[in-house]
Amino acid sequence: MVEISLVPIPYRIVALTREQHNLFEYPPERLAEVIREVGFFCTCCGKCCTRAFNGHVFLLDRDAAVIRALDPAAIEPAPDPEFCDQNGTFYVSGYALRSQGDPAGSCWFLENGSCRIYRQRPSICRIYPSMLHREPDEEGIVDWRQVSGLNEHGEYHHDIPPEECTELARETKEYENAVLSQELSFLELIGNYFAEHGLRHVQKVYDDRMRRFRKGEPVKVMVFSAGTLVPHTWMK
């Protein structure tokens, strides 16, 4: 498998644009029917609010603005930066919610099994566990995925009103489109920024700096936010 960071930016833009077109063509009625059939009911177990179960919570620009206003310490550069230039500076397409640093990687806002900012929670938390993007399954077959963590948490086969299913399907498609749009804007900016400043992605430098970072050494990372790059000193 080719490292995604080694794929030229124009090719990545073409691939993501194709994904966006596929998303536009996906009938929302089909997703609404999946949501109705699954009938997910949250039992407030808190499992989905940990990095051990779900990885990090990526923030759209609009979500990052809300979280920053609530608690500036709650956001950090998203893990797994997409690029690293020859000088050792990382570049990432957005922010993530900080974890509490416990073994499970509990969300910064998780307290006694409940979300402290539930009414202002990020977009992905609002639609969860609904999702709508293509990814490989355990056998490597790429297909649409509509539910995260199926049968691994919560309860299922509850009755959900049709209008609620339709609205959740609409919000899920809108969220997935927003993620793709943010990534496309990031790639376009990076392509121009690297060209203007004589920069290039160097995988060897990336790997070396990541090893240092994991050992506790701070690194510089530029975070894509509201159409520009914001510098950060990134520490584990």
C-alpha positions in Angstrom: 0.0 0.0 0.0 1.3 3.5 -0.9 1.7 6.0 2.0 -1.1 8.5 1.5 1.3 11.3 2.2 3.4 10.2 -0.8 0.5 10.6 -3.2 0.9 13.9 -5.2 -1.5 16.6 -4.0 -3.3 17.0 -7.4 -4.1 13.2 -7.4 -5.4 13.4 -3.8 -7.6 16.4 -4.8 -9.0 14.4 -7.7 -9.7 11.4 -5.5 -11.4 13.5 -2.8 -13.5 15.4 -5.4 -14.7 12.0 -6.8 -15.6 10.9 -3.2 -17.6 14.1 -2.8 -19.5 13.5 -6.0 -20.2 9.9 -4.8 -21.6 11.4 -1.6 -23.8 13.8 -3.4 -25.3 11.0 -5.4 -26.0 8.8 -2.4 -29.8 8.9 -1.8 -30.5 10.3 1.7 -33.6 8.0 1.8 -31.3 5.0 1.8 -29.3 6.3 4.8 -32.6 7.2 6.6 -33.8 3.6 6.1 -30.5 2.2 7.5 -30.9 4.5 10.6 -34.5 3.3 11.0 -33.5 -0.4 10.7 -30.6 -0.1 13.1 -32.6 1.9 15.7 -29.6 2.9 17.7 -30.3 4.1 21.3 -27.6 5.7 23.4 -27.2 4.2 26.9 -24.7 6.8 28.0 -22.0 4.2 28.5 -19.3 6.8 27.5 -17.5 4.2 25.4 -17.7 6.2 22.2 -16.2 9.2 24.0 -12.8 7.6 24.2 -9.9 7.4 21.8 -9.4 3.7 22.7 -12.8 3.1 21.0 -13.2 5.8 18.4 -9.9 7.5 17.9 -9.7 11.3 18.1 -12.7 13.7 17.5 -11.8 15.7 14.4 -13.3 19.3 14.6 -14.7 21.2 11.6 -13.7 24.8 11.7 -17.2 25.8 13.0 -16.8 23.2 15.9 -13.3 24.4 16.7 -14.6 28.0 17.1 -17.3 26.9 19.5 -14.9 24.7 21.6 -12.3 27.4 21.7 -14.8 29.8 23.1 -15.9 27.3 25.8 -12.4 26.2 26.8 -9.2 27.0 24.7 -7.3 24.2 26.4 -9.7 21.6 25.0 -8.4 21.7 21.5 -5.1 20.5 20.0 -3.7 19.8 16.5 -5.3 16.7 15.1 -3.1 13.6 15.4 -1.5 12.1 12.3 -0.5 15.2 10.3 -0.7 14.9 6.6 2.6 16.5 5.7 6.1 17.3 7.0 8.4 19.6 5.1 12.2 19.2 4.8 12.7 21.5 7.8 10.6 19.3 10.1 7.4 21.3 10.3 4.2 19.3 10.3 1.0 20.3 8.5 -2.5 19.1 9.6 -6.0 19.8 8.2 -7.6 20.8 11.5 -8.0 20.5 15.3 -9.1 17.7 17.5 -10.6 17.5 21.0 -7.9 17.0 23.6 -8.2 13.8 25.7 -7.7 13.6 29.4 -4.6 11.6 29.1 -5.9 8.5 30.8 -5.4 5.0 29.4 -8.7 5.1 27.6 -8.1 8.5 26.1 -11.4 9.9 27.5 -12.7 13.1 25.9 -11.7 16.3 27.7 -15.4 17.0 28.4 -16.4 13.6 29.6 -17.2 13.6 33.3 -18.9 10.8 35.3 -20.0 9.2 32.0 -21.7 12.4 30.8 -20.7 15.2 28.4 -20.2 18.5 30.1 -21.0 20.4 26.8 -23.8 18.2 25.5 -25.9 21.0 24.1 -22.8 22.5 22.3 -21.1 19.3 21.4 -19.3 19.0 18.0 -21.0 18.0 14.8 -19.6 14.5 14.7 -20.9 13.9 18.2 -24.4 15.0 17.2 -24.7 12.5 14.3 -22.9 9.6 16.0 -23.0 6.7 15.3 -24.3 7.6 11.9 -21.7 8.0 9.2 -21.5 8.0 5.4 -18.2 7.5 3.8 -16.5 4.6 2.0 -13.8 2.7 3.8 -12.4 -0.9 3.7 -13.9 -3.6 5.9 -11.9 -6.3 7.7 -11.4 -8.1 4.3 -10.2 -4.9 2.6 -13.4 -4.4 0.6 -14.2 -0.7 0.1 -17.9 0.1 0.5 -20.2 2.6 2.2 -20.2 2.6 6.0 -23.3 4.0 7.6 -22.9 3.0 11.3 -19.9 3.2 13.5 -19.2 0.5 16.1 -22.2 -1.5 15.2 -23.2 -4.0 18.0 -20.3 -2.8 20.1 -22.1 -0.2 22.3 -25.6 1.2 23.0 -28.9 -0.6 22.2 -30.5 -1.4 18.9 -33.9 -1.8 17.2 -35.5 1.0 19.0 -38.3 2.9 17.2 -37.1 6.1 15.7 -39.7 8.5 14.1 -39.3 8.7 10.3 -38.9 12.4 10.4 -36.0 12.0 12.9 -34.3 9.4 10.6 -34.7 11.8 7.6 -33.2 14.7 9.5 -30.3 12.6 10.9 -29.6 11.4 7.4 -29.5 14.9 6.1 -27.2 16.1 8.9 -24.9 13.1 8.3 -24.5 13.9 4.6 -23.9 17.5 5.4 -21.2 16.7 7.9 -19.4 14.2 5.6 -19.5 16.9 2.9 -18.1 19.5 5.2 -15.2 17.2 6.2 -14.3 16.6 2.5 -14.6 20.3 1.7 -12.3 21.2 4.6 -9.7 18.6 3.5 -9.9 19.8 -0.1 -9.4 23.4 0.9 -6.4 22.3 3.0 -4.8 20.4 0.2 -5.2 23.3 -2.2 -3.7 25.7 0.3 -0.8 23.3 1.0 -0.1 22.9 -2.7 0.2 26.6 -3.2 2.1 27.2 0.1 4.7 24.6 -0.6 5.2 25.9 -4.1 5.6 29.5 -3.0 8.0 28.7 -0.2 10.1 26.0 -1.9 8.9 23.3 0.5 8.2 19.6 -0.1 7.0 16.6 1.9 9.8 14.4 3.1 8.7 11.1 4.6 12.1 10.4 6.3 11.9 13.7 8.1 8.2 13.0 9.0 9.1 9.6 10.5 12.1 10.9 12.4 10.1 13.9 13.9 7.2 11.6 14.9 9.6 9.3 16.7 11.0 12.3 18.6 7.5 13.6 19.3 6.4 10.3 20.8 9.5 10.5 23.1 8.3 13.9 24.4 10.2 16.3 22.1 8.0 19.3 21.1 7.6 19.8 17.3 6.2 22.7 15.2 2.9 22.1 13.5 0.9 24.3 11.2 -2.9 23.8 11.6 -5.3 24.6 8.9 -8.0 26.8 10.4 -10.5 29.1 8.7 -8.6 29.2 5.4 -5.1 29.8 6.8 -2.3 28.0 8.6 -1.9 28.6 12.4 1.5 27.8 14.0 1.5 25.6 17.2 4.1 24.0 19.3 2.9 20.4 19.6 3.8 18.4 22.7 2.7 14.9 23.7 
